[in-house]
């Protein structure tokens, strides 16, 4: 597992109050995947109702608040496959 994934799991775990109502996988290109669901945040590559994909730079920018997730999606830096509503609920954790 990559250092980026490890740091992201730690960061996102600190922002969550319990689990997430849904199941999202965040794929960081060439680094690995993070699962966010009712159990919390962890590295993993399981099926999810929503899959978000970005490169490491975009993902790090989103976590640090330097990249707006909606703008990243609209410009193609962040790709979505699956349920848009679930992705939108995730926005409160990322912002």
C-alpha positions in Angstrom: 0.0 0.0 0.0 1.3 3.5 -0.8 2.1 6.3 1.6 -0.5 8.4 0.0 -3.3 5.9 0.7 -2.1 5.4 4.3 -2.2 9.2 4.9 -5.5 9.6 3.2 -7.1 6.8 5.3 -5.8 8.5 8.5 -7.0 11.9 7.4 -10.4 10.8 6.3 -10.9 8.7 9.4 -10.3 11.8 11.5 -13.0 13.7 9.6 -15.7 11.1 10.0 -18.1 10.8 12.9 -18.7 7.0 12.7 -19.6 5.4 9.4 -20.9 6.7 6.1 -24.4 5.9 4.8 -23.4 4.3 1.6 -20.3 2.7 0.0 -17.8 4.7 -1.9 -14.5 3.6 -3.4 -11.9 6.3 -4.1 -9.3 5.1 -6.7 -6.0 7.0 -6.6 -4.3 6.3 -9.9 -1.1 4.3 -9.5 -1.4 4.4 -5.7 -4.4 2.2 -4.6 -8.0 2.5 -3.4 -9.8 3.7 -0.3 -13.1 2.4 0.8 -15.6 4.6 2.7 -18.7 2.9 4.1 -20.6 2.1 7.3 -17.5 0.6 8.8 -15.4 3.8 8.3 -12.4 4.4 6.1 -9.8 1.8 5.1 -7.6 0.8 2.2 -9.4 -1.7 0.0 -10.6 -2.5 -3.4 -14.1 -3.9 -3.0 -17.3 -3.3 -5.0 -19.0 0.0 -4.2 -22.1 1.9 -5.3 -20.0 4.8 -6.3 -16.4 4.9 -7.6 -14.5 8.1 -7.7 -11.1 8.2 -9.6 -8.4 10.8 -9.7 -4.7 11.1 -9.9 -2.7 11.6 -6.7 -2.2 15.3 -7.1 -5.9 16.0 -7.6 -6.9 13.7 -4.7 -4.3 15.4 -2.4 -5.6 18.8 -3.5 -9.2 17.8 -2.6 -8.2 16.6 0.9 -6.1 19.8 1.5 -9.0 22.0 0.4 -7.0 23.4 -2.5 -9.1 21.7 -5.2 -12.9 21.9 -5.2 -14.4 18.4 -5.8 -17.2 19.8 -7.9 -14.8 21.8 -10.1 -12.5 18.7 -10.4 -15.5 16.7 -11.6 -16.6 19.3 -14.1 -13.1 19.6 -15.6 -12.6 15.9 -15.8 -9.9 15.7 -13.1 -12.3 13.6 -10.9 -14.2 10.8 -12.6 -17.4 9.3 -11.2 -18.9 5.9 -11.9 -22.1 5.0 -10.1 -24.6 6.8 -7.9 -24.2 10.6 -8.0 -26.3 11.0 -4.8 -23.8 8.9 -2.8 -20.9 11.0 -4.2 -22.7 14.2 -3.1 -23.2 12.9 0.4 -19.4 12.3 0.6 -18.8 16.0 -0.1 -19.5 16.9 3.5 -16.6 14.7 4.6 -14.2 16.0 1.9 -15.0 19.7 2.5 
